[in-house]
Amino acid sequence: MPRKNTETPKKTKAKASTSTPKRKTDNTNGKSDKHRPKVSRLLLTFCLKIVLLITVVVILTSYLLMRYALTPVSETRDIQGSYNEMFSEFPYLRHWTDSLNAHRALLDTTIYATDSTRLHALMILAPKSTPNTAVLIHGYTQNAVRMLHLAYMYNRELRFNVLMPDLRHSGMSEGNHVQMGWNDQSDVLLWTEIANRRFGGHTRMVVHGVSMGAFTAMCLAGNEQPPYIKAYVEDCGYSSVHDIFKYRMRKQFGLPSYPLLNIASQMCRWQYKWDFEEASCMESLKHSTLPMLFIHGGGDTYVPTDMVYELYQQKPRDKFIWVAPKATHTRAFQSNPTEYRHQVRSFLNMFLYK
């Protein structure tokens, strides 16, 4: 009989697997590396757009500053309004101008400059024939009518012939912008020739400017002088267009001059063929040989009082200075008319009547 196999079958142990399970690959670093160029490009694009925006804002602001300064919105073209304001401040001017008109002694005069721009001036004849003549140059955003108080002093009190030009883009003169007194010097020189011929050909002339007109006078003083100009009076003028714009930008708008003023100056060069840096009277004063009276207000914060001392130092000789205590801009006459008249009379007695 066959024997039963009592052996139990051996259980085979499963071999432990020696292979390690595959780890999931971490691709986060790889993904960030792939994204970095894209982020960098976006950041660069953003920065370039910011720079472009700032550049546009700076250029636009510079242009607007130039337009604001050189084509100001003012009442300079309102001639009747200017008369009314002068009559209100100086009531005696109304009767005087009425008398001048009645005697045909207050004349409108028009000439054409070398570039065919029409220029206008007021001319006042002296009560009696005289070679003594005053050319009065108005200030920024003003016109010839605004000089009537000084015309009264010269014509009514000192018995002078008077000529008061409207500078370009002012009063009744043509012009596409205010030249800040710089290029106006050639027009004023032309007006002095007209005045000399009109008043007899052998005039003794004083050129008297206020504010921007004073800057014009100082620029003109450094040129070769015609024989009939004998003296200059400058009342609260500035040293240069760049300096006064720089000061006004900080004082009026709280803006830095760089780079806005530099760009505006270059724009002025492109559009009008002159710039703010070249428009200075400092070199002209160094070469000025004719006597000059410097007048300024001690309380002037529009053209700072310190500026007159710089101007005075530039003039080599035959110079006099009077600072009207506490007077604000262009108000030296109004603050002390008696002393103003005395200063002008004394100056002219020394140099005009020789």
C-alpha positions as CSV (number, residue, x, y, z in Angstrom):
1,M,0.0,0.0,0.0
2,P,1.5,3.2,-0.9
3,R,2.6,5.4,1.9
4,K,1.0,8.8,2.3
5,N,3.3,11.6,2.0
6,T,3.1,13.4,5.3
7,E,5.5,16.1,4.3
8,T,3.8,19.4,4.1
9,P,4.8,21.5,1.1
10,K,7.5,24.1,1.9
11,K,6.2,27.6,1.6
12,T,8.5,29.7,-0.6
13,K,9.2,33.1,0.8
14,A,8.6,35.9,-1.6
15,K,11.8,37.6,-2.3
16,A,11.9,41.1,-1.1
17,S,12.2,43.4,-4.0
18,T,15.5,45.3,-3.9
19,S,14.4,48.0,-6.4
20,T,13.5,51.3,-4.7
21,P,10.2,52.9,-5.7
22,K,10.5,55.7,-8.2
23,R,10.3,59.2,-6.7
24,K,8.2,61.8,-8.3
25,T,10.4,64.4,-9.9
26,D,10.1,68.0,-8.4
27,N,9.8,70.3,-11.4
28,T,9.1,73.5,-9.4
29,N,12.7,74.9,-10.0
30,G,12.6,74.1,-13.6
31,K,9.2,75.8,-14.0
32,S,10.5,78.9,-12.2
33,D,13.6,79.0,-14.4
34,K,11.4,78.8,-17.4
35,H,9.3,81.7,-16.1
36,R,12.2,84.0,-15.2
37,P,12.8,85.4,-18.7
38,K,9.2,86.1,-19.1
39,V,9.0,88.0,-15.7
40,S,12.2,89.9,-16.6
41,R,10.8,90.9,-19.9
42,L,7.6,92.1,-18.2
43,L,9.5,94.1,-15.6
44,L,11.7,95.6,-18.2
45,T,8.7,96.6,-20.3
46,F,7.0,98.1,-17.3
47,C,10.2,100.1,-16.4
48,L,10.5,101.3,-20.0
49,K,6.9,102.4,-20.0
50,I,7.4,104.3,-16.8
51,V,10.5,106.0,-18.2
52,L,8.7,106.9,-21.4
53,L,5.8,108.3,-19.4
54,I,8.1,110.4,-17.2
55,T,9.9,111.6,-20.4
56,V,6.6,112.6,-22.0
57,V,5.4,114.4,-18.8
58,V,8.7,116.3,-18.5
59,I,8.7,117.3,-22.2
60,L,5.0,118.3,-22.1
61,T,5.6,120.3,-18.9
62,S,8.6,122.1,-20.3
63,Y,6.6,123.0,-23.4
64,L,3.7,124.3,-21.4
65,L,6.1,126.3,-19.2
66,M,7.6,127.9,-22.4
67,R,4.1,128.7,-23.7
68,Y,3.0,130.0,-20.4
69,A,6.0,132.4,-20.2
70,L,6.2,133.5,-23.8
71,T,2.6,133.7,-24.8
72,P,0.9,134.8,-21.5
73,V,-2.8,135.4,-21.2
74,S,-3.0,139.0,-20.1
75,E,-4.8,142.2,-20.6
76,T,-1.9,143.8,-22.5
77,R,-4.1,144.0,-25.7
78,D,-6.9,145.8,-23.9
79,I,-5.8,149.4,-24.6
80,Q,-8.9,151.1,-23.2
81,G,-8.8,148.9,-20.1
82,S,-5.2,150.0,-19.6
83,Y,-6.1,153.6,-19.8
84,N,-8.9,153.1,-17.3
85,E,-6.6,151.4,-14.8
86,M,-4.0,154.2,-15.2
87,F,-6.7,156.9,-14.7
88,S,-7.9,155.0,-11.6
89,E,-4.4,154.8,-10.0
90,F,-3.2,158.3,-11.2
91,P,-6.3,160.5,-11.6
92,Y,-4.3,163.5,-12.9
93,L,-3.4,161.5,-16.0
94,R,-7.0,161.8,-17.4
95,H,-6.9,165.6,-17.7
96,W,-3.4,165.6,-19.0
97,T,-4.1,163.0,-21.7
98,D,-7.3,164.9,-22.7
99,S,-5.2,168.1,-23.0
100,L,-2.6,166.2,-25.1
101,N,-5.3,164.9,-27.4
102,A,-6.9,168.3,-27.7
103,H,-3.5,169.8,-28.9
104,R,-2.7,166.7,-31.0
105,A,0.4,166.1,-29.0
106,L,-0.4,162.4,-28.2
107,L,0.3,160.5,-31.4
108,D,-0.1,156.8,-32.5
109,T,3.0,155.8,-34.5
110,T,3.4,152.7,-36.6
111,I,6.6,151.3,-38.2
112,Y,7.6,148.0,-39.7
113,A,10.6,146.1,-38.5
114,T,13.2,144.5,-40.7
115,D,11.2,141.2,-40.6
116,S,8.0,143.1,-41.6
117,T,6.4,142.9,-38.2
118,R,4.2,145.9,-37.5
119,L,5.3,147.8,-34.4
120,H,3.3,150.5,-32.6
121,A,4.3,153.3,-30.2
122,L,2.8,156.3,-28.5
123,M,4.6,159.6,-29.1
124,I,4.2,162.7,-26.9
125,L,5.4,166.1,-28.1
126,A,7.1,168.4,-25.6
127,P,5.3,171.7,-24.8
128,K,8.2,173.6,-26.5
129,S,10.7,172.4,-29.0
130,T,13.6,170.6,-27.2
131,P,16.2,168.1,-28.0
132,N,15.6,166.3,-24.7
133,T,13.8,163.0,-25.3
134,A,12.9,160.0,-23.2
135,V,12.2,156.5,-24.6
136,L,10.2,154.5,-22.1
137,I,10.1,150.7,-22.3
138,H,7.3,148.8,-20.5
139,G,7.5,145.6,-18.6
140,Y,6.2,142.0,-19.0
141,T,2.5,141.7,-19.9
142,Q,2.3,145.5,-20.0
143,N,2.0,148.0,-22.8
144,A,2.9,151.6,-23.7
145,V,-0.2,153.0,-21.9
146,R,1.1,151.5,-18.6
147,M,4.1,153.9,-18.8
148,L,2.0,157.1,-18.7
149,H,2.9,157.9,-15.1
150,L,6.5,158.1,-16.1
151,A,5.6,159.9,-19.4
152,Y,3.9,162.6,-17.3
153,M,7.1,163.0,-15.2
154,Y,9.2,163.4,-18.3
155,N,6.8,165.4,-20.5
156,R,4.8,167.5,-18.0
157,E,7.4,168.1,-15.4
158,L,10.7,167.9,-17.2
159,R,9.4,169.1,-20.6
160,F,10.8,166.2,-22.6
161,N,9.6,164.6,-25.8
162,V,8.5,161.0,-25.1
163,L,8.3,157.9,-27.1
164,M,6.7,154.7,-25.6
165,P,6.9,151.6,-27.8
166,D,4.7,148.5,-27.5
167,L,7.1,145.6,-27.5
168,R,6.3,142.6,-29.6
169,H,3.2,140.6,-28.7
170,S,2.1,143.5,-26.5
171,G,-0.3,146.4,-26.9
172,M,-0.9,147.2,-30.5
173,S,2.3,145.6,-31.8
174,E,2.4,142.3,-33.7
175,G,4.5,139.4,-32.7
176,N,4.0,135.7,-32.0
177,H,5.6,135.7,-28.6
178,V,7.0,137.8,-25.8
179,Q,10.8,138.1,-26.4
180,M,11.5,138.8,-22.7
181,G,13.4,142.0,-23.7
182,W,16.2,140.1,-25.4
183,N,15.5,140.5,-29.2
184,D,13.5,143.6,-28.4
185,Q,16.7,145.6,-28.2
186,S,17.0,145.8,-32.0
187,D,13.4,147.1,-32.1
188,V,14.1,149.7,-29.4
189,L,17.2,150.9,-31.2
190,L,15.0,151.4,-34.3
191,W,12.6,153.4,-32.3
192,T,15.4,155.6,-31.0
193,E,16.3,156.4,-34.6
194,I,12.7,157.2,-35.4
195,A,12.5,159.5,-32.3
196,N,15.7,161.2,-33.1
197,R,14.5,162.1,-36.6
198,R,11.0,163.0,-35.5
199,F,12.3,165.4,-32.7
200,G,14.8,167.3,-34.8
201,G,17.8,165.1,-35.5
202,H,20.0,166.4,-32.7
203,T,18.3,164.9,-29.6
204,R,19.7,164.2,-26.2
205,M,18.0,160.9,-25.2
206,V,17.6,158.8,-22.1
207,V,16.3,155.2,-22.4
208,H,14.3,154.3,-19.3
209,G,13.0,150.8,-18.9
210,V,10.9,149.0,-16.2
211,S,11.2,145.3,-15.4
212,M,11.4,143.5,-18.8
213,G,11.9,147.0,-20.4
214,A,14.8,147.6,-17.9
215,F,16.4,144.3,-19.1
216,T,16.0,145.5,-22.7
217,A,17.7,148.8,-21.8
218,M,20.7,147.1,-20.1
219,C,21.1,144.7,-23.1
220,L,21.0,147.7,-25.5
221,A,23.5,149.6,-23.3
222,G,26.3,147.2,-24.2
223,N,26.0,147.8,-27.9
224,E,27.7,150.5,-30.0
225,Q,25.7,153.6,-29.1
226,P,24.3,156.2,-31.5
227,P,25.5,159.7,-30.6
228,Y,22.0,160.9,-29.4
229,I,21.6,158.3,-26.6
230,K,23.2,159.9,-23.5
231,A,22.1,157.8,-20.5
232,Y,20.1,154.9,-19.3
233,V,17.7,154.3,-16.4
234,E,16.8,150.7,-15.4
235,D,14.0,150.1,-12.9
236,C,13.8,146.6,-11.3
237,G,15.4,144.7,-14.3
238,Y,16.7,141.1,-14.1
239,S,20.1,139.7,-15.0
240,S,19.0,137.0,-17.5
241,V,16.0,135.2,-18.7
242,H,17.3,131.9,-17.4
243,D,17.9,133.4,-13.9
244,I,14.5,135.0,-13.6
245,F,12.7,131.9,-14.9
246,K,14.6,129.7,-12.5
247,Y,13.7,132.0,-9.6
248,R,10.1,132.2,-10.6
249,M,9.7,128.4,-11.1
250,R,10.9,127.8,-7.6
251,K,9.0,130.8,-6.0
252,Q,5.7,130.5,-7.9
253,F,5.4,126.7,-8.7
254,G,7.8,125.0,-6.3
255,L,9.5,123.3,-9.3
256,P,13.1,122.5,-9.9
257,S,14.7,124.3,-12.8
258,Y,16.5,121.2,-14.1
259,P,15.6,119.6,-16.4
260,L,12.4,121.5,-17.2
261,L,13.9,124.9,-17.8
262,N,16.8,123.5,-19.9
263,I,14.3,121.6,-22.2
264,A,12.0,124.7,-22.4
265,S,15.0,126.8,-23.4
266,Q,15.9,124.3,-26.2
267,M,12.3,124.4,-27.4
268,C,12.5,128.2,-27.5
269,R,15.6,127.8,-29.6
270,W,13.9,125.5,-32.0
271,Q,10.7,127.6,-32.3
272,Y,11.9,131.2,-31.9
273,K,15.7,131.0,-32.7
274,W,16.9,132.2,-29.2
275,D,17.3,130.5,-25.8
276,F,17.1,131.5,-22.2
277,E,20.8,131.1,-21.4
278,E,22.0,133.5,-24.1
279,A,19.5,136.1,-23.1
280,S,21.6,137.9,-20.5
281,C,22.6,141.5,-19.9
282,M,25.6,140.8,-17.7
283,E,28.2,140.9,-20.6
284,S,26.4,144.0,-22.0
285,L,26.8,145.8,-18.7
286,K,30.5,145.1,-18.7
287,H,30.9,146.9,-22.0
288,S,28.5,149.7,-21.2
289,T,30.1,153.1,-21.3
290,L,27.1,155.4,-20.9
291,P,25.9,156.5,-17.4
292,M,23.2,154.3,-15.8
293,L,20.9,154.8,-12.9
294,F,19.8,151.5,-11.2
295,I,16.5,151.6,-9.3
296,H,14.9,148.7,-7.4
297,G,12.3,148.0,-4.8
298,G,13.6,147.0,-1.4
299,G,10.6,144.7,-1.0
300,D,10.7,143.2,-4.5
301,T,10.0,139.5,-4.4
302,Y,9.2,139.1,-8.1
303,V,12.6,140.2,-9.3
304,P,14.6,139.8,-6.0
305,T,16.2,142.9,-4.7
306,D,19.6,141.1,-4.5
307,M,19.7,141.0,-8.3
308,V,20.2,144.8,-8.6
309,Y,23.5,144.6,-6.7
310,E,24.8,142.0,-9.1
311,L,23.8,144.2,-12.0
312,Y,25.3,147.3,-10.4
313,Q,28.7,145.5,-9.8
314,Q,28.9,144.6,-13.5
315,K,28.8,148.2,-14.7
316,P,32.3,149.6,-14.7
317,R,31.7,153.3,-14.1
318,D,29.3,156.2,-14.2
319,K,26.7,154.3,-12.2
320,F,24.3,155.2,-9.5
321,I,21.9,153.1,-7.4
322,W,18.7,153.8,-5.5
323,V,16.8,151.1,-3.7
324,A,13.3,152.3,-2.6
325,P,12.7,151.0,0.9
326,K,9.9,148.3,1.1
327,A,8.8,149.0,-2.5
328,T,7.5,145.9,-4.3
329,H,8.1,145.0,-8.0
330,T,7.7,148.1,-10.3
331,R,6.3,150.1,-7.4
332,A,9.3,152.3,-6.6
333,F,7.6,155.3,-8.1
334,Q,4.3,154.7,-6.4
335,S,5.9,154.1,-3.0
336,N,7.9,157.4,-3.1
337,P,7.1,159.5,-6.1
338,T,9.0,162.6,-4.7
339,E,12.2,160.7,-4.2
340,Y,11.9,158.9,-7.5
341,R,11.6,162.2,-9.3
342,H,14.5,163.6,-7.4
343,Q,16.7,160.6,-8.3
344,V,15.9,160.8,-12.0
345,R,16.3,164.6,-12.1
346,S,19.7,164.5,-10.3
347,F,21.0,161.8,-12.6
348,L,19.9,163.7,-15.7
349,N,21.4,166.9,-14.4
350,M,24.7,165.2,-14.2
351,F,24.8,163.5,-17.6
352,L,22.1,164.5,-20.0
353,Y,22.5,168.3,-20.1
354,K,26.2,168.4,-20.7
